[in-house]
Amino acid sequence: MADSAGDLVIESYKLTKIYQNRQIALNDATLKLEPGSVLGLLGHNGAGKTTLLRLVLGLHRPTAGWVKVFGQTMGPNSAGLRRRIGYIPTNPQFPRGMTPISYLDYIARLFGLPGEVRKTRLATLIRAVDLLGCSGDRIDGFSNGMIARLAVATSLINEPDLLIWDEPTLGLDPEARRSMLELIKTLAREKTLIVASHNLSDIDEVCNHAAVLSRGHLIFFGSLQDLKGRMRRNHYELDLEGDQKALGKALQAIKSLPEVKSVAMRHRRMDLRLLEESNNSAALADNKVTLISVRTVGQQTEQAFLDLVEKEEARGFARVYQNTEAA
């Protein structure tokens, strides 16, 4: 069934999953994912990332709320919807005695692909993931990188419209990780992707949207640019111009400000860390020092993610404290 260009690939409303009537793994997650999005799913261990993915795949039933994929409600019996999704779990496992050719052929048969289609597609995929030279070798001798490439080929065998990859670069060496990121960029030109990852530089490089989970709560959903815009900016590098005496006086003046956590000068570059966001250019101007350029320091997506989680956890503590006070 073809979808119109405006249709949402995924839509969830108050999606909630409680395990054994006590562990809230996901709480009230509402999101909308448009075609062509590359969504980075972020969160610490236990934040609810895999639970959210399993609900989207229909591998779990929601305790409350719902999730639609391609406009249809997803559930355990939605085999037709799952045929349009390519999934890579964390640490994918394969039958050790099989070869890439025998395994991919087996998966293609499960999807009901006829013989001629299977042969062509298998050949194309094995070349695409660079496993041609070992396509007849047993999988049990494969490296992490080779296993990852086989997982990619498996997730593409049904020519899916949506790819859901859970930690695809986990355990890969730098070269294999680079290959995986380049492949994601290529696939993103024609498919919608969800990439869950602990590696925030991966998300920064390949994604255009982000969802941040913290203790089962979806605390951010939007563009990656918006996520970076929420970053608390409190670490700067400043390039300065002025004589040594003026620079020294400016350094002492800034050191004495209450919101300054630390400040250091190297040649004419100042490294400044603040307790909170602030603008202290006045201290520079008063001491006849010209500010040439200023840069925020640090990996932006990582800093924005950490700031969000920190603020959410502080709110969570406040809620618990207020509830205790009220009791």
Secondary structure, DSSP 4 states (H G I P E B T S, - for coil): -PPPTTS-SEEEEEEEEEETTTEEEEEEEEEEE-TT-EEEEE--TTSSHHHHHHHHTTSS--SEEEEEETTEE--TT-HHHHTTEEEE-SS----TT--HHHHHHHHHHHTT--HHHHHHHHHHHHHHTT-GGGTTS-GGG--HHHHHHHHHHHHHTT--SEEEEESTTTT--HHHHHHHHHHHHHHTTTSEEEEE-S-HHHHHHH-SEEEEEETTEEEEEEEHHHHHHT----EEEEEEES-HHHHHHHHHHHHTSTTEEEEEEETTEEEEEESS----HHHHHHTT-EEEEEEE-S-HHHHHHHHHHHHHHHHHHHHHHHHHHH-
